[in-house]
């Protein structure tokens, strides 16, 4: 399992804990905007970013949040994989 897949798995588990949905339900919508799906609000987003930074030592510059792919599980996993080791 590569780093991107590990992050995606972690994200799916994190969203399951936040939403009460199953991993299959979360994964089925991994390319959809998690705000539009009602998975997160602004406070939940802050919790997600903090959890990613603490758990995976990923740091995000402020302009990273402007990237539309940041709002999907697959996009966020890709961004995290690209920031690995920075």
C-alpha positions as CSV (number, residue, x, y, z in Angstrom):
1,X,0.0,0.0,0.0
2,X,1.5,3.3,-1.0
3,X,1.3,6.6,1.0
4,X,-1.7,7.9,-1.0
5,X,-3.6,4.7,-0.4
6,X,-2.7,4.8,3.4
7,X,-3.9,8.4,3.6
8,X,-7.1,7.6,1.7
9,X,-7.8,4.7,4.1
10,X,-7.2,6.9,7.1
11,X,-9.5,9.6,5.6
12,X,-12.3,7.1,5.0
13,X,-12.0,5.9,8.6
14,X,-12.0,9.4,9.9
15,X,-15.1,10.4,7.9
16,X,-16.8,7.2,9.1
17,X,-16.2,8.3,12.7
18,X,-17.6,11.8,11.9
19,X,-20.6,10.8,9.9
20,X,-21.6,7.3,11.2
21,X,-21.5,6.0,7.6
22,X,-19.8,2.8,6.5
23,X,-16.5,2.7,4.7
24,X,-18.2,1.6,1.5
25,X,-20.6,4.5,1.6
26,X,-17.7,7.0,2.2
27,X,-15.6,5.4,-0.5
28,X,-18.4,5.5,-3.0
29,X,-18.4,9.3,-2.7
30,X,-14.6,9.8,-2.6
31,X,-14.6,12.0,-5.6
32,X,-17.5,14.2,-4.4
33,X,-17.3,17.4,-2.4
34,X,-17.6,16.4,1.3
35,X,-19.1,19.8,2.2
36,X,-21.9,19.3,-0.4
37,X,-22.5,15.8,0.9
38,X,-22.9,17.2,4.4
39,X,-20.0,15.3,5.8
40,X,-18.3,18.4,7.2
41,X,-19.0,21.9,8.2
42,X,-16.3,24.6,8.8
43,X,-15.5,23.4,12.3
44,X,-15.3,19.8,11.1
45,X,-12.9,20.9,8.4
46,X,-10.6,22.5,11.0
47,X,-10.7,19.2,13.0
48,X,-9.8,17.3,9.9
49,X,-6.8,19.5,9.0
50,X,-5.6,19.3,12.6
51,X,-5.9,15.5,12.7
52,X,-4.0,15.2,9.4
53,X,-1.3,17.5,10.6
54,X,-0.9,15.7,13.9
55,X,-1.3,12.1,12.7
56,X,0.6,12.3,9.4
57,X,2.9,15.3,9.9
58,X,1.5,17.0,6.9
59,X,1.6,20.8,6.8
60,X,-0.6,22.8,4.5
61,X,0.2,26.3,3.4
62,X,-2.8,28.6,3.3
63,X,-3.1,28.6,-0.5
64,X,-3.5,24.8,-0.4
65,X,-7.1,25.3,0.8
66,X,-7.9,27.1,-2.5
67,X,-7.4,23.9,-4.5
68,X,-10.8,22.5,-5.3
69,X,-9.5,19.0,-5.0
70,X,-9.0,19.6,-1.3
71,X,-12.7,19.2,-0.9
72,X,-12.8,15.5,-1.9
73,X,-11.3,12.5,-0.2
74,X,-9.4,11.4,-3.3
75,X,-8.2,14.9,-3.9
76,X,-7.1,15.4,-0.4
77,X,-5.2,12.1,-0.4
78,X,-3.4,13.2,-3.5
79,X,-2.5,16.5,-2.0
80,X,-1.2,14.8,1.2
81,X,0.8,12.4,-0.9
82,X,2.4,15.3,-2.8
83,X,3.3,17.0,0.5
84,X,4.8,14.0,2.0
85,X,8.3,14.8,3.4
86,X,8.0,18.5,3.1
